[in-house]
Amino acid sequence: MNNGWTDQVVGERMTVDKEFTQDVIDSEFSNQEWNLIMSAVEFEIENPESPADARIVANTEKVATIVPELDDINAQMQAMGGAPGGGSRDRGSGGGGIVDSVKSALGMGGDGGDDEPDQKRIDAASELAGRYGEELQAHLESKGRWEEVCAVAARAPADDER
Protein backbone atom coordinates (compact mmCIF):
# COMPACT_ATOMS: atom_id res chain seq x y z
CA MET A 1 0.00 0.00 0.00
CA ASN A 2 1.23 3.46 -0.86
CA ASN A 3 0.83 5.94 1.97
CA GLY A 4 2.12 9.00 0.10
CA TRP A 5 -1.07 10.99 0.20
CA THR A 6 -2.07 9.85 3.69
CA ASP A 7 1.33 10.91 5.03
CA GLN A 8 0.66 14.40 3.69
CA VAL A 9 -2.66 14.82 5.51
CA VAL A 10 -1.67 13.88 9.06
CA GLY A 11 -2.48 17.35 10.41
CA GLU A 12 -5.84 17.39 8.66
CA ARG A 13 -6.61 13.93 10.03
CA MET A 14 -5.95 15.18 13.55
CA THR A 15 -8.42 18.03 12.99
CA VAL A 16 -11.03 15.69 11.53
CA ASP A 17 -10.48 13.27 14.43
CA LYS A 18 -11.43 16.06 16.86
CA GLU A 19 -14.43 17.09 14.78
CA PHE A 20 -15.55 13.45 14.45
CA THR A 21 -15.53 12.82 18.20
CA GLN A 22 -19.28 13.43 18.53
CA ASP A 23 -19.99 10.92 15.74
CA VAL A 24 -18.03 8.31 17.69
CA ILE A 25 -19.82 9.19 20.93
CA ASP A 26 -23.15 8.81 19.14
CA SER A 27 -22.10 5.45 17.69
CA GLU A 28 -22.13 2.04 19.35
CA PHE A 29 -18.35 2.17 19.75
CA SER A 30 -16.19 3.48 22.55
CA ASN A 31 -13.20 5.67 21.72
CA GLN A 32 -10.91 2.71 22.40
CA GLU A 33 -12.92 0.51 20.02
CA TRP A 34 -12.92 3.28 17.38
CA ASN A 35 -9.14 3.60 17.60
CA LEU A 36 -8.83 -0.14 17.03
CA ILE A 37 -11.23 0.02 14.08
CA MET A 38 -9.23 2.86 12.54
CA SER A 39 -6.07 0.77 12.83
CA ALA A 40 -7.73 -1.80 10.55
CA VAL A 41 -9.06 0.71 8.00
CA GLU A 42 -7.10 1.91 4.99
CA PHE A 43 -8.27 5.00 3.17
CA GLU A 44 -7.93 5.12 -0.60
CA ILE A 45 -8.77 7.71 -3.21
CA GLU A 46 -10.84 6.41 -6.10
CA ASN A 47 -10.24 8.19 -9.43
CA PRO A 48 -7.50 10.51 -8.12
CA GLU A 49 -6.68 11.57 -11.70
CA SER A 50 -9.88 13.63 -11.70
CA PRO A 51 -10.32 15.57 -8.44
CA ALA A 52 -13.88 16.46 -9.41
CA ASP A 53 -14.77 12.75 -9.61
CA ALA A 54 -12.37 11.48 -6.94
CA ARG A 55 -13.49 10.42 -3.52
CA ILE A 56 -11.98 8.99 -0.38
CA VAL A 57 -13.22 5.49 0.38
CA ALA A 58 -12.61 3.38 3.43
CA ASN A 59 -11.17 -0.04 2.70
CA THR A 60 -12.60 -2.00 5.62
CA GLU A 61 -11.62 -5.50 4.52
CA LYS A 62 -9.50 -5.99 7.65
CA VAL A 63 -12.15 -4.88 10.15
CA ALA A 64 -13.48 -8.44 10.52
CA THR A 65 -10.08 -9.54 11.81
CA ILE A 66 -10.31 -7.21 14.83
CA VAL A 67 -13.83 -8.16 15.98
CA PRO A 68 -12.49 -10.50 18.69
CA GLU A 69 -10.41 -7.62 20.05
CA LEU A 70 -13.47 -5.33 19.93
CA ASP A 71 -15.34 -7.94 21.94
CA ASP A 72 -12.48 -8.08 24.46
CA ILE A 73 -12.53 -4.30 24.88
CA ASN A 74 -16.29 -4.38 25.29
CA ALA A 75 -16.15 -7.17 27.88
CA GLN A 76 -13.47 -5.31 29.85
CA MET A 77 -15.49 -2.10 29.84
CA GLN A 78 -18.65 -3.94 30.90
CA ALA A 79 -16.75 -5.70 33.68
CA MET A 80 -15.60 -2.30 34.96
CA GLY A 81 -19.19 -1.10 34.91
CA GLY A 82 -18.87 1.19 31.90
CA ALA A 83 -21.01 1.16 28.80
CA PRO A 84 -18.91 1.99 25.75
CA GLY A 85 -19.85 4.66 23.26
CA GLY A 86 -23.49 5.58 23.04
CA GLY A 87 -24.73 2.34 24.59
CA SER A 88 -22.73 -0.22 22.69
CA ARG A 89 -23.55 -3.86 22.48
CA ASP A 90 -26.92 -3.65 24.17
CA ARG A 91 -28.65 -3.70 20.78
CA GLY A 92 -31.84 -5.21 22.11
CA SER A 93 -30.17 -8.34 23.44
CA GLY A 94 -32.30 -8.23 26.54
CA GLY A 95 -29.51 -7.04 28.84
CA GLY A 96 -27.55 -9.57 30.78
CA GLY A 97 -24.88 -7.95 32.87
CA ILE A 98 -21.26 -8.78 33.44
CA VAL A 99 -21.52 -12.58 33.48
CA ASP A 100 -23.35 -12.66 30.14
CA SER A 101 -20.87 -10.17 28.67
CA VAL A 102 -17.90 -12.26 29.72
CA LYS A 103 -19.59 -15.49 28.55
CA SER A 104 -20.35 -13.83 25.21
CA ALA A 105 -16.78 -12.58 24.85
CA LEU A 106 -15.56 -16.12 25.49
CA GLY A 107 -17.90 -17.52 22.85
CA MET A 108 -20.16 -19.13 25.43
CA GLY A 109 -23.07 -16.77 24.83
CA GLY A 110 -26.69 -17.74 24.52
CA ASP A 111 -28.55 -17.51 21.22
CA GLY A 112 -26.09 -19.29 18.94
CA GLY A 113 -26.26 -16.43 16.43
CA ASP A 114 -22.77 -15.13 17.14
CA ASP A 115 -22.00 -14.39 13.49
CA GLU A 116 -24.89 -11.97 13.08
CA PRO A 117 -23.81 -9.60 15.89
CA ASP A 118 -20.27 -9.68 14.49
CA GLN A 119 -21.55 -8.79 11.03
CA LYS A 120 -23.65 -5.99 12.48
CA ARG A 121 -20.58 -4.60 14.24
CA ILE A 122 -18.51 -4.93 11.06
CA ASP A 123 -21.21 -3.13 9.09
CA ALA A 124 -21.50 -0.39 11.73
CA ALA A 125 -17.72 0.06 11.82
CA SER A 126 -17.54 0.18 8.02
CA GLU A 127 -20.34 2.73 7.83
CA LEU A 128 -18.69 4.94 10.48
CA ALA A 129 -15.30 4.68 8.73
CA GLY A 130 -16.99 5.64 5.45
CA ARG A 131 -18.47 8.73 7.10
CA TYR A 132 -15.03 9.58 8.48
CA GLY A 133 -13.60 9.37 4.94
CA GLU A 134 -16.31 11.72 3.69
CA GLU A 135 -15.52 14.18 6.50
CA LEU A 136 -11.81 14.01 5.70
CA GLN A 137 -12.46 14.70 2.03
CA ALA A 138 -14.78 17.62 2.86
CA HIS A 139 -12.12 19.03 5.17
CA LEU A 140 -9.40 18.72 2.52
CA GLU A 141 -11.66 20.41 -0.02
CA SER A 142 -12.48 23.24 2.39
CA LYS A 143 -8.76 23.82 3.00
CA GLY A 144 -7.96 23.86 -0.72
CA ARG A 145 -5.80 20.74 -0.48
CA TRP A 146 -7.98 18.23 -2.33
CA GLU A 147 -6.41 18.68 -5.78
CA GLU A 148 -2.89 18.48 -4.34
CA VAL A 149 -3.75 15.29 -2.43
CA CYS A 150 -5.37 13.76 -5.51
CA ALA A 151 -2.27 14.58 -7.57
CA VAL A 152 -0.06 12.74 -5.07
CA ALA A 153 -2.43 9.75 -5.06
CA ALA A 154 -2.57 9.72 -8.87
CA ARG A 155 1.24 9.56 -9.10
CA ALA A 156 1.36 6.59 -6.73
CA PRO A 157 2.14 3.21 -8.26
CA ALA A 158 -0.72 0.74 -8.32
CA ASP A 159 -1.03 -1.36 -5.19
CA ASP A 160 -0.58 -4.90 -6.42
CA GLU A 161 0.65 -6.25 -3.10
CA ARG A 162 -2.71 -6.94 -1.50
Protein Blocks (a to p, Z undefined) as FASTA:
>chain_A
ZZklmmmmmmmmmmmmmmmmmmmmmmmbdfklmmmmmmmpccddehkllmmlgccdddfk
lmmmmmmmmmmmmmmmmmnopaehjhphklonopnijmlmmmmmnopafnopmmmmmmmm
mmmmmmmmmmmmmmmmmmmmmnopmmmmmmmmmmpccdfkZZ
